[in-house]
């Protein structure tokens, strides 16, 4: 298969191989992601504790300074979506989401190991977590500021401009713009984590991802949109349960929420990481800057086809 292969055949191969790899390594992903989720929760708790302790012991007001800050945050959110509340969301969420983005990025390290060496271990995710923590964190901040913050700002502007009444055509237009922005902006950055795992800096990874996103638009966006639709389709019954009850004539979702959540977390997300990492290696090997040999690509494809 040529590395520049595109079209329906390439899309089907990308998806089938990624799910085959994800299912075959589900135990490693399960243990690795479980451990990373625990570490991430601990890091978030530590960051919150450091913030609280710093405010209490280093500010002149002591614990009252922390209480004033907390009350100020509550008052700001009461006026959501004001510019102040939007700024507070960005200010406090960015540090808290860093460990989460690192955890997601570390999965791309496991995905790369699967593609290159026909398997991975639960311990591998911690290696990538510690080895590339700061670049992955930086990449996560770029993605967050590029995809999420503009949407929050757009909603805040529309909310205030329309007097707090967003409905009808205005609502439909806002949703359409938000969806287009998220899909396009996030799609152009889907190669960031694979590039960072490849050893690039955040700045280099941004350039590589944008370049590949434009050059291989169909290959990269077809995978990204497929997984977005798959995840949305799986969670749609949880968003609109009563509509599902009416259509199917059921009275309860039963175990569906748990099954769907576990499937997304331990199969779909790993498959997404594998698919994007595989495409990055296949397409990126055509670029002079990425020293990927034909043998490593051929072996990974052969393994994916025979397992």
Secondary structure, 3 states (H helix, E strand, C coil): CCCCCCCHHHHHHHHHHHHHHHHHCHHHHHHHHHHHHHHHHHHHHHHHHHHHHHHHHHCCCCHHHHHHHHHHHHHHHHCCCCHHHHHHHHHHHHHHHHHHHHHHHHHHHHHHHHHHHCCCCHHHHHHHHHHCHHHHHHHHHHHHHHHHHHHHHHHHHHHHHCCCCCCHHHHHHHHHHHHHHHHHHHHHCCCHHHHHHCCCCHHHHHHHHHHHHHHCHHHHHHHHHHHHHHHHHHHHHHHCHHHHHHHHCCCCCCCHHHHHHHHHHHHHHHHHHHHHHHHHHHHHCCCCCCCCCHHHHHHHHHHHHHC
